[in-house]
Amino acid sequence: MRWLIDQGTRWMLRGVTYLVVAATAWILLDIIIKGLPAINWSFLASQPSKGGEEGGILPAIVGTFLLIACTTAVALPLGMAAAIYLSEYARQGRFTRTLRLAIITLAGVPSIVFGLFGLGLFVMFCGFGVSIVSGSLTLACMILPTIIVASEESLQAVPHYLREGSLALGAGKWQTIRTNVLPYAIPGMVTGSVLGIGRAAGETAPILLTAAVFYQPRLPESLMDPVMALPYHLYVLATQHPAAAKVLSMQYGTALVLLALVLSVNLGAVVLRLYFRRKYQW
């Protein structure tokens, strides 16, 4: 009887795994098959025309990269610094536990809430308007909890004897963290951070209210300009465009480019993790 239960559980879990893989593969193949015919140099490197019905998606690609770059520049140092403080400097107590709970709770807040927060704070109160700055700051707030949690867990996974040995030899606190802790925590910190950035690259709700416009047949001239972005561009093409049926190939082409961008970010996280793990081992 125990053997039957064991085998039944194993095959049930295997079936669920195969089902998830099959569903994911079907979605990917559908996007690739229907999106590849739309991918060409003109589509990737030209401006949109006729309200987005024709032309390319160059402004959307450039706008997405600008949002990702600015978001990374804001969220990465702040998130890692906060994680280092909570893990290495903060006195462990009720306040610290409450703070960690708040950070974990923020990581699960729907993205539209961050969009409304960014609209109220950065667009209206700070006066940045609908711009790259507002969208990047909003996305940074959204992924900060993910970066902090992942980075702190990586720091806490480093054995304490590495810290104790360094301190026993006369090294200072920061010197110990910099030379004996961070090198071994970097793989996990980088992986969690890049995965959070990958999530930001595919979000629509936050930039819908703070940064993105559907049609702008030129590249942004400054960080205070609104931008086209691939997630929002795809959303409007699929749901709001009056000629949605005529731009079906453009929808799939945009989806394929966005998918390739997010997968590239995630693949970059894997490559960086493997590199740092081989370089730093304890």
Buried (B, 14 or more C-beta within 10 A) or exposed (E): EEEEEEEEEEEEEEEEEEEEEEEEEEEEEEBBEBBEEBBEEEBBEBBBEEBBBEBBBBBBBBBBBBBBEBBBEBBBEBBBEBBBEBBBEBEEEEEEEEBBEEBEEBBEEEBBEBBBBBBEBBBEEEEBBBBBBBBBBBBBBBBBBBBBBBBBBBBBEBEEEBBEEBBEEEBEEEEBBBEBBBBBBBBBBBBBBBBBBBBBBBBBBBBBBBBBBBBBBEBBEEBEBBBBBBBBBBBBBBEEBEEBEEBBBBBBBBBBBBBBBBEEBBEBBEEBBEEBBEEEEE
